[in-house]
């Protein structure tokens, strides 16, 4: 499996699609993308590969992929529009039993359809029970499951989109994809069922490529889903990671990095930069981003040292975030900053001015390994 990482969808998409060999006689490619994006991606593929025609690349949503892979099955499938009609018919049939959802309109039918699809994707059947303390929520759930049961009766064994994915998950082991490279492009997350399908495709396909957006360097990175990379790594497949540099410039790059961003305040001189973070976690996250940039710029981990005011409040965040960034690090025993020689030297210099060059402070300054005073014994004798 190959993971293509970038800090924006455009570069992640280009990185994945650029690996396709157009019109190869030896390799077929199936590009799976969210349904709403499939037409745009088809157009982008021609632009990225700079070709006028392709015979070895197919672009489709995961439901269409399931339908194509299960074309030989005897079970009939129901389209998205057909599913919506069945949900409306189910609501009409059980309307007298409903306590909350009595108004039959398109918006309600669409929401109930999506809810049923999520329940089926999560493996929750229409016969399962539930226990909630809120009476209002309980009434709504009872209505949903009443509609769900009637909807299942109306399906009469046919496969809706969730049913197609269930069938695909069961029969993927029998599907021949040994000459096919499967690409997952444009997803910011996958359900548990989606991850199971991805895992099985890895076992049957020639290779699997997946594009992932992880903008850790940006102050607005909190708006992106971050669990997809960890979920993919947790599949325990052999993985290679390709990081794509950001190609955006000018206004596009500014929008990418600053939209919905909560930036920390910064003060800088030639050698000192001061940052203000809202809490310890934000401070360590900001630090991790800076270290990542240094590593990408060519520094080595041994070139970087981090000092904190107290190890106890910082250590849990350092371990969690540094592990997430993949850093190689070592946490030393806690030691007060005041006991470090460089800090003692700085305080010594300040004391010289604060206390009008007291004899003890002068001698301490001269004896410090950081002072560049020549003939130290002679100077000390003169002072005494």
Order of alpha helices (4+ residues) and beta strands (2+ residues): beta-alpha-beta-alpha-beta-alpha-alpha-alpha-alpha-alpha-beta-alpha-beta-alpha-beta-alpha-beta-beta-alpha-alpha-alpha-alpha-alpha
